[in-house]
Amino acid sequence: MALSRRARWWWAAVPLALAALAAGAWLGRAWLGEAATQASARVEGWATRLQEIAAGVPQAEIEERTGLTGSHSALIVLGSGPGDCAFALLALAPDGVPSLTLLPSTLLGVVPGYGEFTLAEALAFEGPDLAALTVINELGVRLDEVVALGIGDLAAALPAAVTVDLPVPLLTAEDGGLIQVLGAGVQTLAPAEVEMLLVDPGSGDPFEWLQRQGAAWRGILAAVGADPEVADRLAVFSSAGNPVLADLAVVAATADELLLGAPPVEAVSTLGGDALALSAGAAAEFVPSRLGHLLLMAGDRPRVEVLNGNGRIGATRVVAEAVVRRGFRVVRTDNADRFDYATTLVVAQGEGAQQAAREVAGILGVAAVYLEEAAPSLVVEVSIIVGQDIPAGEA
């Protein structure tokens, strides 16, 4: 893995990352040439400031912390639910290139055992572990650790002042008008304000919120590069027994290249309000190219539905988790036609789905696989009807 040597830091990738966040190349949005010129000037200022910071960090310390190799990932979860949470996936590929993937809190997906909800709602249901499982289900990737930060924890880990270059201002609605909370441009913020940029959607659209989140994370990584102990303070919130988050953050802060962005998403309307959904390009292009080293299963992921056939609350949750962690994608959770199934059934929806069904049966310890030949589903490859033989905790 190539290591930075004071004169080369991760800002080499920032113009591309900022263009991705502000221009929305992955979001299908236009960006004006004048804005690009202004952004370029901001990036140049960032590079100069980071060079000054890097000059004060002992090179031996940086080299020691950036010796991390192989494939690693950490999902950073901030907050507790809708209105005050943010998600980011920090990863290191075997070739030494780190990435920071922003995951919108309003990202809509199938929450295993619950149905279709946003990441923020999954977090509110059962906490960071269910939110992480939802990310695994949507992206099909491995998460080595989950870093759960309550509101205030991130701010407590940061230095007293953090420099952030906001591409768009943070506005809030008040008394029928818009009030500017933070303006655009380079500015020095208090730790609580940096945290606010991550969790406060403001009055703009969700794509502008992602731009502000990207700027906040750049400021946070700059703080890590200036003082690696910032990463150590964040790592205490890791779920892993031997967390790698601290060194992973230092690698991202000091690498020659950092891939910073979000998966391609599109705005959708739901009964609960507006949300974002992964676009077709996410699974086909973004995830394999950006997070391919974390994929749980190569190729297309078989789609699975989990149906409650025993009437127990939580019965589908444990089954869905078992198959999701093996790379299958749960696309539907619902009740079966009745609640008196004595044993769990695994049904292959058509002859072409039999291999996937056999793999699911092996995961669940089910002896037989049934084949639906007459009218196989066009939505899923495998159906699971959870019977009385599957234990589940009652709510």
Buried (B, 14 or more C-beta within 10 A) or exposed (E): BEBBEEEBBBBBBBBBBBBBBBBBBBBEEEBEEEBBEBBEEBBEBBBEBBBEBBEEBEEEEBEEBBEBEEBBBBBBBBBBBBEBBBBBBBBBBEEBBBBBBBBBBBBBBBBBBBEBBBBBBBBBBBBBBBBBBBBBBBBBBBBBBBBBBEBEBBBEBBEEEBBBBBBBBBBBEEEEEBEEBBEBEBBEBEBEBBBBBBBBBBBBEBBBBBBBBBBBBBBBBBBBBBBBEBBBBBBEBBBBEEBBBBBBBBBBBBBBBBBBBBBBBEEEEEEEEEBBBBBEBBBEBBBBEBBEBBBBBEEEBBBBBBBBBBBBEBBBBBBBBBBBBEBBBBBBBEEBEEBEBEBBBBBBBBEEBBEBBBBBBEBBEBEEBBBBEEEBBEEBBBBBBBBBEBEBEEE
